[in-house]
Amino acid sequence: MIILYGAGPGFGLPEMSPYVTKSEVQLQLAGLGYRKERAAPNLSPKGQLPFVNDDGDLVADSTFIRAHIEQKYGIDLDDGLTPRQRSEAWAIERMLENHFSWIMTYTRWIMPENFAKGPSNFFNGAPDHVRDDAQGRVAGVLYGMGVTRHAHDDITDLGDRSLLALSEILADQRYLMGDRPTGVDATSFAMLAAVMTPFFDSPLQKRALRYLNLTGYVERMMALHFPDHAWPRATSAAHADEVN
């Protein structure tokens, strides 16, 4: 039995970490049985979530978890895709994980009201300096990545460019590569849900909710992979008037 270690439910999501969500959806797409448990990042071989224990094999990082299950179990999550489509899927993942995710992190960790109601609670019971140090480390990473070198509105605009690109790629398809979900859908669903959750309020969330094909896509994926999770439907319509 594969054990998937994550942060657990929270922030209005079935899993707080989009990278854990990505791996969980990919395990489901692969048809593999698994059990999910909570764990602290320091228990991971790479000091981050997610990681899996697959009969004693510890594998960390969502990209390498996917490679592990595909190689060990002879599964191809992109089965049926052309070489060009596989390349496009990889490019979409890099856009989301190496650009968009940092802007999502900014909305959670740097915007004061969101940090106070969300990530700051990871440190409840700890001295204040522990919370402050953790936020400072995240802020340093975001500055190193170039995100917080920009003004707040510019950061939102950069995130919106990725949302627009994803919306154009999805168009009127059910999934990014066609009529059935593939590996890249796990990544895009996880990142979009992390931004759209009503738990956090941000300009980027409002931008995301105006893309009706993306909100419908998240609803489909949520119903398919986390049917017991209460996710607000037609969220975009409720907030359409708030978007300039």
Summary of the structure (lengths in Angstrom):
residues: 244
radius of gyration: 17.6
end to end distance: 48.8
largest distance: 53.1
contacts: 752
relative contact order: 0.13
helix: 61%
strand: 9%
